[in-house]
Amino acid sequence: MKQLNKAPLTKSLRATFALTLLLLTLVLTACSDNNKATATTTGSSTTTDAQTTSIAGATTSTSTTVAGAATATVTKGAATTAAANSTPATSSGTTTTDQVESNSVVGVVKKLSPSVVTIYNKAVRTGAQTSEVTRGIGSGVIISPDGYILTNAHVVQGAQGLTVAFNNGQTLATAKLIGADTEGDIAIIKVDDKVPAVASFGDSSKLEVGETVVAIGAALGDFRNSVTKGVVSGVNRTIPGDTSPTVYIQTDAPINHGNSGGPLLNLRGEIIGINTAVVRTTGTSGTTANANQDLAEGLGFAIPSNTAKMFADQLIANGTVSRPYFGIRYQMITPAIAGTTLQGLTIPTVEGAWINSRGSRQPAIVAGSPADKAGLKEDDVITAVDGVALNDSNPLVTAILKYKPTDTINLTVQRGTQSLTVSLTLVERPKS
């Protein structure tokens, strides 16, 4: 810390100062250093990620190029010593609710941070000399004492080599890819080194909107194991333009490039999501830069832990993910759109999975698929699976995750004014 320059005191001022100091001794002490330090990231080629993709304004939160674009101004010593060492309390001396939560977050970070790693996606460049370069940086979380690490598929996509940095930033380990599921954006890599800690999974189906969550990851690739805090803003969200069948946890915990693959944690210190995407802008751009665009704030998305764990278990066991398959194209009818008219088409008034392919050249029901064999028809609305209602909180993609190919399920179907029960036997989803 830099010392502040001090002007010499006059004799009278010295006397006054001495008296004042005598009176205040042991009554009040404070320290403040308002010097500012400016840290500028320049030419950070190591944070370049060729795999960054945009989904209708939603940019996946992998690392991205930060070439002289990020400048952070940090104020040192802004808090006084007294404030830094005090614990907020009520008039009765009890700890405040805010302090209880703060202590919980600190506990989670201390416990889980050692299990969070930084992943370097390597490429080999040939020329006059062969060299290995970092093409992208992401995050991951250790889920097994055997060295298995869970991350996003896009973090490791195209890697010609993988290196993992543990929490201390000094221990590097070579990792190998066990398996990746690009559709679900989940991958498993493995290190043979002894791991410093292991994180456990929580039940994402029990998440409450408003619940406090913590995200840990390599923000911008440079700031390893950065911690941010927020709340669960929503569950079972879909991202416009995202063609995967995944539904997400929405959070306002700040997520930056490089956070991809890192854990979203509850205050019990459990993984309840894998940070995957963040929306930066909304709307469309015109001929003028940023025209008709809103700057989105606090719109981060994570793959629910129940989904991530299911995929991870399959990748560890088989190297691939097997999904049950209906063979339909559909749209979930939510209360917001039920009974409304869209492009001259009246949407049914019942909640559920509405089988239709309008706007697509593909059929609503794939010929020879389980749906075709079960007798489902276009414009049918699947309202329940094995008696469990489909709705905004339980979309079809989530409802069938617990089933496996060859399972037979009973669907409640609304066909016009009729309510039907249809038996359907699932098969494995085609790789294409």
C-alpha positions as CSV (number, residue, x, y, z in Angstrom):
1,M,0.0,0.0,0.0
2,K,1.4,3.4,-0.9
3,Q,1.9,6.0,1.8
4,L,0.2,9.3,1.5
5,N,2.5,12.4,1.3
6,K,2.1,14.4,4.5
7,A,2.8,18.2,4.8
8,P,4.9,19.4,7.8
9,L,3.0,20.7,10.8
10,T,3.4,24.2,12.3
11,K,4.3,24.5,16.1
12,S,0.7,25.5,17.0
13,L,-0.7,22.8,14.9
14,R,1.6,20.3,16.5
15,A,0.4,21.3,20.0
16,T,-3.3,21.1,19.0
17,F,-2.7,17.8,17.3
18,A,-0.9,16.3,20.4
19,L,-3.8,17.4,22.7
20,T,-6.4,16.0,20.3
21,L,-4.5,12.7,20.0
22,L,-4.2,12.4,23.8
23,L,-8.0,12.8,24.2
24,L,-8.8,10.3,21.4
25,T,-6.3,7.7,22.3
26,L,-8.0,4.2,22.6
27,V,-11.3,5.8,21.7
28,L,-11.2,5.8,17.9
29,T,-8.8,4.4,15.4
30,A,-9.2,4.4,11.7
31,C,-7.2,3.8,8.6
32,S,-8.1,4.9,5.1
33,D,-6.0,4.8,2.0
34,N,-7.8,6.3,-1.0
35,N,-5.0,5.8,-3.4
36,K,-6.3,4.2,-6.6
37,A,-4.6,1.5,-8.6
38,T,-5.6,0.9,-12.2
39,A,-5.2,-2.6,-13.6
40,T,-5.5,-2.9,-17.3
41,T,-5.7,-6.2,-19.2
42,T,-3.9,-5.7,-22.5
43,G,-3.3,-8.1,-25.3
44,S,-4.7,-11.0,-23.3
45,S,-4.5,-13.5,-26.2
46,T,-4.8,-16.3,-23.7
47,T,-8.4,-15.5,-23.1
48,T,-9.3,-15.9,-26.8
49,D,-12.1,-18.4,-27.3
50,A,-13.0,-19.3,-30.9
51,Q,-16.0,-21.2,-29.6
52,T,-18.0,-18.2,-28.3
53,T,-21.4,-18.3,-29.9
54,S,-24.4,-16.0,-30.0
55,I,-28.0,-17.2,-29.5
56,A,-30.4,-14.5,-30.4
57,G,-28.5,-12.0,-28.4
58,A,-27.5,-14.5,-25.8
59,T,-23.7,-15.1,-25.8
60,T,-22.4,-18.2,-24.2
61,S,-20.2,-17.4,-21.3
62,T,-17.0,-18.9,-22.5
63,S,-13.8,-16.9,-22.4
64,T,-13.5,-14.3,-25.1
65,T,-10.8,-12.0,-26.4
66,V,-9.9,-9.2,-24.0
67,A,-7.3,-7.2,-25.9
68,G,-6.9,-4.0,-24.1
69,A,-10.6,-3.7,-23.7
70,A,-10.9,-4.4,-20.0
71,T,-9.8,-1.7,-17.5
72,A,-10.6,-2.1,-13.9
73,T,-10.2,0.7,-11.3
74,V,-9.8,-0.5,-7.8
75,T,-10.0,1.6,-4.7
76,K,-7.7,0.3,-2.0
77,G,-8.4,0.6,1.7
78,A,-11.7,2.3,1.3
79,A,-13.2,0.7,4.4
80,T,-11.9,1.8,7.8
81,T,-10.2,-0.7,10.1
82,A,-13.0,-0.4,12.6
83,A,-15.7,-1.1,10.0
84,A,-13.7,-4.0,8.5
85,N,-13.4,-5.7,11.9
86,S,-16.9,-5.2,13.1
87,T,-19.9,-7.5,12.8
88,P,-23.2,-5.9,12.1
89,A,-25.6,-6.6,15.0
90,T,-29.0,-5.5,16.2
91,S,-29.5,-3.4,19.3
92,S,-29.9,-6.6,21.3
93,G,-26.4,-7.8,20.1
94,T,-27.7,-10.6,17.8
95,T,-26.2,-11.1,14.3
96,T,-28.2,-9.5,11.5
97,T,-29.9,-11.5,8.8
98,D,-27.5,-10.0,6.2
99,Q,-24.5,-11.1,8.3
100,V,-25.8,-14.6,8.6
101,E,-26.2,-14.8,4.8
102,S,-22.7,-13.3,4.4
103,N,-21.2,-15.9,6.7
104,S,-23.0,-18.6,4.8
105,V,-21.6,-17.4,1.5
106,V,-18.1,-17.2,3.0
107,G,-18.5,-20.8,4.3
108,V,-19.6,-22.0,0.9
109,V,-16.7,-20.3,-0.9
110,K,-14.1,-21.7,1.6
111,K,-15.5,-25.2,1.2
112,L,-16.2,-25.3,-2.5
113,S,-13.6,-23.0,-4.1
114,P,-10.9,-25.7,-4.0
115,S,-13.1,-27.9,-6.2
116,V,-13.4,-25.3,-8.9
117,V,-10.8,-25.4,-11.7
118,T,-9.7,-23.3,-14.6
119,I,-9.6,-25.2,-17.9
120,Y,-7.3,-24.2,-20.8
121,N,-8.3,-25.4,-24.2
122,K,-5.1,-25.9,-26.2
123,A,-4.3,-25.9,-29.9
124,V,-1.1,-26.9,-31.6
125,R,0.3,-24.5,-34.2
126,T,2.8,-25.7,-36.8
127,G,5.2,-23.6,-38.7
128,A,8.8,-22.9,-38.4
129,Q,8.4,-24.3,-34.9
130,T,5.6,-26.3,-33.4
131,S,4.0,-24.7,-30.4
132,E,1.0,-25.1,-28.2
133,V,-1.2,-22.1,-27.6
134,T,-4.3,-21.5,-25.5
135,R,-7.3,-20.9,-27.7
136,G,-9.9,-20.7,-24.9
137,I,-10.4,-20.6,-21.1
138,G,-13.3,-21.9,-19.1
139,S,-14.2,-23.3,-15.8
140,G,-15.0,-26.7,-14.3
141,V,-15.9,-28.4,-11.0
142,I,-14.4,-31.6,-9.6
143,I,-17.2,-34.1,-8.9
144,S,-15.2,-37.3,-8.1
145,P,-12.1,-38.1,-6.0
146,D,-11.1,-40.1,-9.1
147,G,-10.4,-36.8,-10.9
148,Y,-13.5,-36.4,-13.0
149,I,-14.3,-32.8,-13.8
150,L,-17.7,-31.5,-15.0
151,T,-17.7,-28.6,-17.5
152,N,-19.5,-27.3,-20.6
153,A,-19.0,-29.1,-24.0
154,H,-18.3,-25.7,-25.6
155,V,-15.4,-25.1,-23.2
156,V,-13.5,-28.2,-24.5
157,Q,-14.8,-28.2,-28.1
158,G,-12.1,-28.6,-30.7
159,A,-9.3,-29.0,-28.0
160,Q,-6.1,-30.6,-29.1
161,G,-5.0,-30.6,-25.5
162,L,-6.5,-29.7,-22.1
163,T,-4.7,-28.3,-19.1
164,V,-6.3,-27.8,-15.7
165,A,-5.2,-25.2,-13.1
166,F,-6.3,-26.0,-9.5
167,N,-7.5,-23.3,-7.1
168,N,-4.0,-22.3,-5.9
169,G,-3.2,-21.3,-9.4
170,Q,0.2,-23.0,-9.2
171,T,-0.7,-26.7,-9.7
172,L,-1.3,-27.5,-13.4
173,A,-2.5,-30.9,-14.6
174,T,-3.0,-32.5,-18.0
175,A,-6.6,-33.6,-18.6
176,K,-8.1,-36.0,-21.1
177,L,-11.6,-35.8,-22.6
178,I,-13.9,-38.6,-21.4
179,G,-17.0,-37.5,-23.3
180,A,-19.0,-34.5,-24.4
181,D,-22.7,-34.0,-25.3
182,T,-22.9,-30.9,-27.5
183,E,-26.7,-30.8,-27.5
184,G,-26.9,-30.7,-23.7
185,D,-23.6,-28.7,-23.5
186,I,-22.1,-31.0,-20.9
187,A,-18.6,-32.6,-20.9
188,I,-16.5,-34.7,-18.6
189,I,-12.7,-34.5,-18.5
190,K,-10.3,-36.3,-16.1
191,V,-7.0,-35.7,-14.4
192,D,-4.8,-38.4,-12.9
193,D,-3.4,-36.0,-10.3
194,K,-4.7,-36.0,-6.7
195,V,-7.6,-33.5,-6.5
196,P,-7.8,-31.0,-3.7
197,A,-11.5,-31.2,-3.1
198,V,-14.8,-32.7,-4.5
199,A,-18.1,-31.0,-4.8
200,S,-21.5,-32.7,-4.4
201,F,-24.8,-32.2,-6.3
202,G,-27.9,-30.7,-4.9
203,D,-31.5,-31.3,-6.1
204,S,-32.3,-28.5,-8.7
205,S,-36.0,-29.5,-8.7
206,K,-36.3,-28.1,-5.2
207,L,-34.9,-24.6,-6.1
208,E,-37.0,-21.7,-5.0
209,V,-37.2,-18.4,-7.0
210,G,-35.5,-15.8,-4.8
211,E,-33.1,-18.3,-3.3
212,T,-29.5,-17.1,-2.8
213,V,-26.9,-18.7,-5.1
214,V,-23.2,-18.3,-5.6
215,A,-21.2,-18.6,-8.9
216,I,-17.5,-19.4,-9.0
217,G,-15.4,-19.4,-12.1
218,A,-12.5,-17.9,-14.1
219,A,-14.0,-14.5,-15.0
220,L,-12.6,-13.2,-18.3
221,G,-10.1,-16.1,-18.1
222,D,-7.7,-14.0,-16.0
223,F,-9.5,-13.8,-12.7
224,R,-9.5,-17.4,-11.5
225,N,-12.1,-18.5,-8.9
226,S,-13.9,-15.2,-8.9
227,V,-17.0,-15.3,-6.7
228,T,-20.3,-13.6,-7.5
229,K,-23.6,-13.8,-5.6
230,G,-27.2,-13.4,-6.7
231,V,-30.6,-15.2,-6.5
232,V,-32.5,-17.7,-8.6
233,S,-34.5,-15.4,-10.9
234,G,-36.5,-18.2,-12.6
235,V,-36.5,-21.9,-13.4
236,N,-37.3,-24.0,-16.4
237,R,-36.3,-21.1,-18.7
238,T,-35.7,-21.4,-22.4
239,I,-33.4,-19.1,-24.4
240,P,-34.9,-17.7,-27.6
241,G,-33.1,-19.1,-30.6
242,D,-31.5,-22.0,-28.6
243,T,-32.4,-25.2,-30.4
244,S,-31.3,-27.6,-27.7
245,P,-34.0,-29.3,-25.6
246,T,-32.4,-27.9,-22.4
247,V,-34.3,-25.8,-19.9
248,Y,-32.2,-23.5,-17.7
249,I,-32.0,-21.9,-14.3
250,Q,-32.0,-18.1,-14.6
251,T,-29.9,-16.1,-12.2
252,D,-28.8,-12.6,-11.6
253,A,-25.5,-13.7,-10.1
254,P,-23.0,-12.0,-12.5
255,I,-21.6,-14.5,-15.0
256,N,-18.8,-13.4,-17.3
257,H,-16.9,-14.9,-20.2
258,G,-14.7,-17.7,-18.7
259,N,-17.4,-18.7,-16.1
260,S,-18.7,-21.4,-18.5
261,G,-18.6,-24.8,-16.9
262,G,-18.2,-23.4,-13.4
263,P,-20.7,-24.3,-10.6
264,L,-23.8,-22.4,-9.4
265,L,-24.1,-23.3,-5.7
266,N,-26.7,-23.0,-3.1
267,L,-26.0,-21.9,0.5
268,R,-25.7,-25.6,1.5
269,G,-22.6,-25.8,-0.7
270,E,-24.2,-28.0,-3.3
271,I,-24.0,-27.8,-7.1
272,I,-27.4,-26.8,-8.3
273,G,-26.4,-25.7,-11.8
274,I,-23.6,-25.4,-14.3
275,N,-23.1,-21.8,-15.6
276,T,-23.5,-21.8,-19.3
277,A,-24.8,-18.6,-20.9
278,V,-25.5,-14.9,-20.4
279,V,-27.6,-12.4,-22.3
280,R,-25.8,-9.2,-23.0
281,T,-28.3,-7.4,-25.3
282,T,-31.8,-8.0,-26.5
283,G,-33.7,-6.9,-29.6
284,T,-32.2,-6.5,-33.1
285,S,-29.5,-4.2,-34.4
286,G,-30.1,-1.9,-37.3
287,T,-27.8,-0.1,-39.6
288,T,-26.6,2.0,-36.6
289,A,-24.6,0.1,-34.0
290,N,-26.7,-1.0,-31.1
291,A,-29.8,0.4,-32.6
292,N,-33.1,-0.9,-31.1
293,Q,-31.1,-2.9,-28.5
294,D,-31.6,-3.0,-24.8
295,L,-28.6,-3.7,-22.6
296,A,-29.6,-6.7,-20.6
297,E,-28.5,-6.9,-16.9
298,G,-28.5,-9.9,-14.6
299,L,-29.6,-12.5,-17.2
300,G,-27.4,-15.5,-16.6
301,F,-28.4,-19.1,-17.3
302,A,-27.2,-22.4,-15.8
303,I,-27.9,-26.1,-16.7
304,P,-29.9,-27.6,-13.7
305,S,-27.8,-29.9,-11.6
306,N,-30.3,-32.8,-12.0
307,T,-29.8,-32.7,-15.8
308,A,-26.0,-32.1,-15.5
309,K,-25.6,-35.1,-13.1
310,M,-27.6,-37.4,-15.3
311,F,-25.6,-36.5,-18.4
312,A,-22.3,-36.7,-16.4
313,D,-23.1,-40.2,-15.1
314,Q,-23.7,-41.4,-18.6
315,L,-20.6,-39.8,-20.0
316,I,-18.4,-41.3,-17.2
317,A,-20.0,-44.7,-17.8
318,N,-20.3,-44.8,-21.6
319,G,-18.7,-41.7,-23.0
320,T,-22.0,-40.7,-24.6
321,V,-25.5,-39.6,-23.6
322,S,-28.6,-41.6,-24.4
323,R,-31.9,-39.7,-24.6
324,P,-35.5,-40.9,-24.8
325,Y,-37.2,-40.0,-28.1
326,F,-40.8,-39.1,-29.0
327,G,-40.5,-38.0,-32.6
328,I,-42.5,-34.9,-32.4
329,R,-42.1,-31.1,-32.9
330,Y,-44.0,-29.1,-30.4
331,Q,-44.3,-25.8,-28.5
332,M,-45.1,-25.5,-24.8
333,I,-48.3,-23.6,-24.2
334,T,-47.9,-21.4,-21.1
335,P,-50.5,-19.2,-19.5
336,A,-49.0,-16.2,-21.3
337,I,-49.9,-17.5,-24.8
338,A,-52.8,-19.9,-24.1
339,G,-55.9,-18.8,-26.1
340,T,-54.0,-16.0,-28.0
341,T,-53.8,-15.6,-31.7
342,L,-50.4,-15.7,-33.3
343,Q,-50.0,-15.0,-37.1
344,G,-53.6,-15.8,-37.6
345,L,-53.5,-19.1,-35.6
346,T,-55.4,-19.5,-32.4
347,I,-53.4,-21.3,-29.7
348,P,-55.3,-23.9,-27.6
349,T,-56.3,-22.7,-24.2
350,V,-54.9,-25.7,-22.3
351,E,-51.4,-25.9,-20.9
352,G,-49.1,-28.6,-22.3
353,A,-46.9,-29.6,-25.2
354,W,-48.7,-28.6,-28.4
355,I,-47.7,-30.8,-31.3
356,N,-47.2,-28.6,-34.4
357,S,-44.6,-27.7,-37.0
358,R,-45.9,-24.4,-38.3
359,G,-43.1,-22.3,-39.6
360,S,-41.0,-25.4,-40.3
361,R,-40.8,-27.5,-43.4
362,Q,-40.5,-30.6,-41.2
363,P,-43.5,-32.7,-40.2
364,A,-44.9,-32.3,-36.7
365,I,-44.8,-36.1,-36.2
366,V,-41.8,-38.0,-37.6
367,A,-42.9,-41.0,-39.7
368,G,-42.2,-44.3,-38.0
369,S,-41.4,-42.6,-34.6
370,P,-42.9,-43.7,-31.3
371,A,-45.4,-40.8,-31.5
372,D,-46.5,-42.0,-35.0
373,K,-46.9,-45.6,-33.8
374,A,-48.8,-44.4,-30.7
375,G,-51.3,-42.5,-32.9
376,L,-50.5,-39.0,-31.9
377,K,-51.7,-36.3,-34.4
378,E,-50.7,-32.8,-35.2
379,D,-52.5,-30.2,-33.0
380,D,-52.8,-32.7,-30.1
381,V,-51.8,-31.2,-26.8
382,I,-50.0,-33.5,-24.4
383,T,-51.2,-32.3,-21.0
384,A,-49.6,-34.9,-18.6
385,V,-47.0,-37.7,-18.5
386,D,-47.9,-40.6,-16.3
387,G,-50.5,-38.4,-14.5
388,V,-48.0,-35.5,-13.8
389,A,-49.3,-32.3,-15.4
390,L,-47.2,-30.4,-18.0
391,N,-47.0,-26.7,-17.4
392,D,-44.6,-23.7,-17.2
393,S,-42.9,-25.3,-14.2
394,N,-42.8,-28.8,-15.7
395,P,-42.2,-28.7,-19.4
396,L,-42.1,-31.9,-21.5
397,V,-38.3,-31.8,-21.9
398,T,-38.0,-31.9,-18.1
399,A,-40.8,-34.4,-17.5
400,I,-39.2,-37.1,-19.7
401,L,-35.7,-36.8,-18.3
402,K,-36.3,-39.5,-15.7
403,Y,-37.2,-42.0,-18.3
404,K,-34.9,-44.1,-20.5
405,P,-35.3,-45.6,-23.9
406,T,-37.6,-48.7,-23.9
407,D,-39.7,-47.2,-21.1
408,T,-43.5,-47.1,-21.8
409,I,-45.3,-44.0,-20.6
410,N,-48.9,-43.0,-20.6
411,L,-49.8,-39.6,-22.0
412,T,-52.9,-37.5,-21.3
413,V,-53.8,-35.9,-24.6
414,Q,-56.3,-33.1,-25.4
415,R,-57.6,-33.6,-29.0
416,G,-60.1,-30.9,-29.8
417,T,-62.7,-31.3,-27.0
418,Q,-61.7,-34.9,-26.3
419,S,-59.3,-36.0,-23.5
420,L,-57.5,-39.2,-24.4
421,T,-54.9,-41.5,-22.8
422,V,-52.2,-42.7,-25.2
423,S,-49.5,-45.3,-24.4
424,L,-46.1,-44.6,-26.0
425,T,-42.9,-46.7,-25.8
426,L,-39.8,-44.5,-26.0
427,V,-36.7,-45.3,-28.1
428,E,-33.2,-43.8,-28.1
429,R,-33.0,-40.5,-29.7
430,P,-31.2,-40.6,-33.1
431,K,-27.7,-39.2,-33.0
432,S,-28.6,-36.9,-36.0
